[in-house]
Every structure is written in structure tokens, then in C-alpha cells.
């Protein structure tokens, strides 16, 4: 998913310093104002910059004779000046020193610095532009019309400002900035603020100074600028001037953004209860940079991204939908992040998790008809439920003893998003949003933290009587933030006294894991078949740590099911008793299945298959429920099923029982393919059709195989839709001759985008020939041929091939050092993660564990790899045969009695 890929990039850069504690704060002065001038030499031979900075600062300690700033990889001139405002005299410098380990530069003076007085510190400095992207101030080369071009751009977050100029590089401090950029006349300079003036450089021919207006108070990581040669779109005719800079074909694809951005901005203002600072930030420049590998950034007035913001996931949302989702989050960040910041990087989850959630909220309000984007929030819930069931997950709000991996940091933000959804649903939308507005107003142009955020939400919840008197928002949220994992809520129905009892225990993916000791405050919402009221998600009961059991009265009647967690807004799994599962299954297989809303249908499918996976529910019950998919028409439900069934397929496709498993899948898919998917109308926006089409061809439904071959034969006349292109290629290669593989290989040079290359290579990975798979694996080591995401996608595609596991395993083992050099330690971990998903025997697990230990790769960061592999092995040993027996039982009953349900 492109949003996931983009955000993982962001967390990769931040996670390297997220463990930095307040002890590294300079603690000598508070910066108030920076006057910064930087001249950049950019081009074929230009690789350096030089500048000067004047910092107005207030001394915060009595009796000290020194100032400590952050600086890294800078050459600082010995001519340093300190001016005392009160006496209007300079303070002479005694000496300077470096603390390389902590990136600190200390200046000692001959006079004592007076507490609470204002001083101005002036320094000159120089450094080289780095080629390493997203590391301070760096340059990037790209090709346009066969001519080399360069641009320079900054990435200050989290603590890279110190590599650009001497400063107080701490998110805690906010200051105003005046910026002046020197550059060659061929380049356009953009920054957070509008251009104030442009003037010639006195000493350098063809060089200019671009002077920008003074900024609002900024945390230093928000300062941003770029020098580039990109052409701009026409200026928008709004009270905020929106300009987009990109290469020509990209500008055409994003031409709609100025209009949609203004609409979303007004929605943000309504949500925030305060206007965007139009008087100060009168423009938004959006740069879409070629060959830019970093995440999208949205600092005041300047949004920077790479061309990878365009859709990367085939068969899901359109360009407009995915970019609108991105813009929504970027605009929310102007309030929750830029206006009201965080006071330390350990609470990055507070910023990014809430922005992630509010982006979902904005899209659901502005574009309620976009079902594809509704899937995003539900998918966040299900991904959190998947990885947070592992023993090695981390609490969100806990001291980090070592930097988390990029994925761990992303997961923490994802979980925070889900917890915000849960809290809003439990206390109500109005109290939640009222609390948000109060937080933003209280900490406007300041920095806050999680404690203050929860305290303000508590006031709002108390005022609206949204929670029981004995509960507080802090108590509830801390039970989720300060421990890892999540609960399993077990439901027991008692028909005799018409009650339903609820208990909780930690959910664990592995049987050997301890299931006792943790508890959460859980908001309970529910309905029954008799009531069928899914409208209100507000908590009617709270299951907590002080009471072992909650009893629901008058809801346990015979033949009356109960469903918890209305609209899947809460973060827990529900294990019903067998009778309740059977009653729900009966309802779903009837013509009234859609009386249960889509999020709950998806959650039932997800929970049933997950409980069957870990042995908490029989596969007969789980398969009996999911067979209703023969009449399901929701993309969200089918996408949920796809995620869960792929996990089973990763093991089954290597076993002798695959034929039986495939017969069950065909039983589910054939009515849908014949009745719902009309190949003549398949389009990019028909996402549910695309899911069914892909599954049908994967499990070789005869009609789908025939249709795919026909599409491939006619592709010179009729283009194959992106949503099904990979599976069409795969089907033809799997069932065709060697000539089909060679035909696709010959198409590589004519492809226009990385996405097209990815689809084609993944299709080629379906070849039954080992020599073809080996060639594809060797291609993953050619960085000039494909990007990292494409190489990883191709590696996963080879793993899916029944002949691919052994080849992929030894390719990774033999080329581990080369992969690390190409894609870094995190990239290498991604390849091992892909491989671990296909480990299914005790022997392979033992080999894998030993290999990681010998090569010193077995750390807390990759323990999740072992847990996933252990889960696969447990399933293979204990659940493989029960699944086959359940399928035989279901198929036998079908052959004897069942008529497939028809759509109402």
C-alpha cells in the first residue's frame, strides 16, 4: 500500500534518533529568533554551501560562561561574536570545543552570561552538500530530456538541522526565522514563507539572493527550503496561493490538487475550530521531486514529496483518491504538529498517530462514497491486531531502550490511530472533537505532550458525561498505551437466565505464550438479532481490570445472536461461544446478510479465520461462516478475506493438501466470478471485481483462466487494466510455454513506469521453470534495473511460486551482504520478513533460527520474524489436518444437500 510505504520511509528517518532523551538538550539558552543566510553551489561541480547565522537567545542559567549548540559535520569559522542587548556590548570568546559523540559545539566566553537577558550570537559556517537523501541538506540528480539536472532540498526532521547550520536542534524550542538563500539564476528558491524580494549577488556573477518573509514560530525541524529547476503550474486563484512544481507529465496528473486542497482546508478549519493562518502563510508550494526517495513532508507553506505519491498499489484507489487522502493528512498536520507540536521525539506517535486517524475522518466526511478509502482504517485495525499479538511488540508510551525499527515505529503510530478511533467511538464524536480543539488552542505555537493531551480530553469527556464517574480518559488510555498487546473478549451465552457473560484475556498468536497478567479498560458496544441496532458505537459497558466479568442482562434468548464491537471501532477480538457463531453464520448465509453492516461482516471474517489459525475455533465453524462470501459484494470484506486466506495459501501451496484447499476456494469463488464479475466491464475503479478476479485466477477457476488468456492475446488492441494485469501475466506464464515468459521479458524496455515493471516482473515469477526464477532473483540485485520496492515485491512473488521457496531462501543466504549494501539493514530485514512468512516446518525453523544467530541477526528487532515462523510451524503441525478435514466435511455436505445461495 503506497501510504504505508511512504510512512514507513518517514519513520525510518525518525527512529534512528527517537531514543534521544532530554539529557542531550543543550540547556544553556532558549532560541527566540534566527537570521539565516545560506549560499549554495549546485550543479555538476557544485557540492557545497556556506552561510551565516545570527541567533537571538535568552540565557536560562545563572553564572555560566558558555553556550552549547548542536553542530555536526560543519566547519565553523573562528570569528564568533556574542552581543549583549542590555549593555549593547560584545562579549569576547575565550575558546571553543567539540563533543563529537553528542553533536555539540561549546563556546566559552570571558564574561559571565546573565540569566534571563537577551544576547545575539553570530557564526559563519560551511559544509558539503551530501548525496545521502533525507539527511540535512542534500542534492539529487535526475534526467529530463536526456539532460542531467540537480536540485537541493532540506530534511531537518528529526535532528538533521545541526548538519546544516549551528543551532539549538531540539523539537522543544520554537523560534521565528528569517531566511535568505543565495543561488545561481537558473534555480528557483522556495521555503516555508513567501518571497519578500530577490536581488543580485554583489560578488558572484549570475547569482541571486532570494529573501523570504519572517516565519511564524517554528520548531527547527519544520524549517524547509529547496533550490530546483522544475516548472510550475498556473497559480491558483484563491486567498492562499497554491503552486505545484513537477515534471510535465506529473503536473498533469496532479492538476486537480489546488481545488481539492482548498476544499479540504476548509474542512480542516471546521474540524479545528480555528482558521489557517492566512495572514502569515499566504502560499503553499508543492514540490513533486524526481528521484526523491523520502516521505512526503508538509511544513508550513512548503510540501515536498517524491513522484511515489502517485498510486503504487494496483487495483485499489484512483490517483485522485490516494492523493486526496495524502493531502488530508498533510493539512491536518498544520494544526496537530506544526501549530501545536510535540515536546520530545519519544512521543512521535502522538503527532503521527492522531494525524493518521484524522486523515481518515476527513476523507469519510468529504468523500463518504469512497469505499476504497474506508478500507484503510479497517485495514489499520486488522494490521495492528495481527502484529500486536506477537510477544515482542512494544508499548506505545514507554521509554525506548534502543531505537525501534522503521516498521515498529510505524506500527506504534498505526495503533495510536486505532486507539483514537476507539476513544472517539466510546465517548462520542462531539466531546472528542471539542477536546481536540481545546488542545490545539491551548498549545498553539507551543509544544505539548501526551499527558496534557489526555488531560484536556478528560475535561471534555467529563463535561459531556461521556464516561462513568469512576473512569478517566487517562486511566483508560494508559491501560492501552503503557503495555503491549490487546485483549480477547470471550462471550458466553446463558439461555436459561437470558444473560451473556464477558471476560477478557490477552490475545496471543502462539500457544506457548502466557495468556495471563495483562488487562485493559475495554469499551463495550453490542447489539442482537432481535434489536439489530448498529447505529450507536458509544460504550454501554466497560470491561476493566477491577471486575473479572461483565454480565449483559436480557440478551441471551434462544436463537438470538449477539455481536460486539459495533462497526469495528474498538481494538480487540471477540471469541463467541459455538452456538453464537452458528447463529451468526445462519444469518450471513441468508438473504438478509447485509443487515449486519460491512465493518462487522469484515471483522467476523477476520476473527473467525484468526481464531481458527491459533486453534481457538474449529475450522468447521470458521469455514461455515466464510462460505457466505458467495453472495458478498463489499470490497472491504473481500479484501479482509484476501489478507487472511493469503496466510493459509503461503503454507498450503507447498503441500499435498493444496488440491483440497483449492477446491474449497473454487467453491467460494465460482458463483462470484460467474454472477458478479463481467469481464467486459472490468475497470480500474471496480476494486471488488478486481479482488475476485485475482483470486479466481490464482485458484485456477476455469472461466478465469480462459478469460485471462484471452485478455493477454488481445492486449495489443485492448490494454489490460492495471488492477488485473499481474494475475493475467501470471496465469499466461503458468499455463503457457517458455515463449510467453520471453515475450514479457522483451516488453521490459518499453515500460513507462515502475508500477508497470513491478506488475510484469511479478507475473513472470509464476514460471514453473527454475532457470527463469533464478534469473529474476539475480535481477533483484540490479539497483539500476528496479527500485527497492520492486525488488522486494519480485522476491515475494518468487516465494509464492511452488518452486520458489528453496531458490529464494538460498538466494538470500548467498547474497545477504550484497542486499545489505544495496538496500541497507532495514531492507535486508524486509527480505528476511518475506522469507519467514513461508517457513512451515520445524526443520526450516531450526535452520532459520540458527542462521540468524550465527550471523548475529537475532535481536529484538527481528524476533517478530521468528514468532511469525513459529506460528506457521504450529499451524502446520496442529491445524493443517483439521483444515483439510473441515474442507472435506463442507464439500461433502455441499455435494449432498446444498444449493448455493443466490443474491437478493
Secondary structure, DSSP 8 states (H G I E B T S, - for coil): -HHHHHHHHHHHHHHTTTT--GGGS--SEEEEEEEEEEEEEESSS-EEEEEEEEEEEEE-STTEEEEEEE--S-EE-S--EEEETTTTEEE-EEEEEEEGGGTEEEEEEEEEE-TT-EEEEEEEEEEE-BSSTTSEEEEEEEEETTEEEEEEEEE-TTTTGGGTSSB---TT-EEEEEEEEEEETTSEEEESS-EEEEEE-SSSTTEEEEEE-----EEGGG--EEEE--EE-----SSSEEEEEE-HHHHHHTTTHHHHHHHHHHHHHHHHTS---TTT--EEEEEEETT--S--EEETTEEEEEGGGS--STTS--HHHHHHHHHHHHHHHTTBTTTEEESSGGGHHHHHHHHHHHHHHHHHHH-TT-HHHHHHHHHHHHHHHHHTTSTT---SSS--SS---HHHHHHHHHHHHHHHHHHHHHH-HHHHHHHHHHHHHHTTTEEE-HHHHHHHHHHHHHHTT-S-TT--HHHHHHHHHSS-S-EEEEEEEETTTTEEEEEEEE--SSTTS---S----EEE-EEETTT---S--S-SEEE-SS-S-EEEET---TT--EEESGGG-SS-EEE--HHHHHHHHHHHTSTTGGGS-HHHHHHHHHHHHHHHHHTSS-HHHHHHHHGGGGG---HHHHHHHHHHHHHHHHHHTTSTTHHHHHHHHHHHHHHHHHHT--GGG--TT-HHHHHHHHHHHHTT-HHHHHHHHHHHHTTTTS---HHHHHHHHHHHHHHS-HHHHHHHHHHGGG--SHHHHHHHHHHHTT-S-HHHHHHHHHHTT-TTTS-HHHHHHHHHHHHHSTTHHHHHHHHHHHTHHHHHHHHHHHHHHHHHHHHHTT--SHHHHHHHHHHHHHTT--STTTHHHHHHHHHHHHHHHHTHHHHHHHHHHHHHHHHHT-------
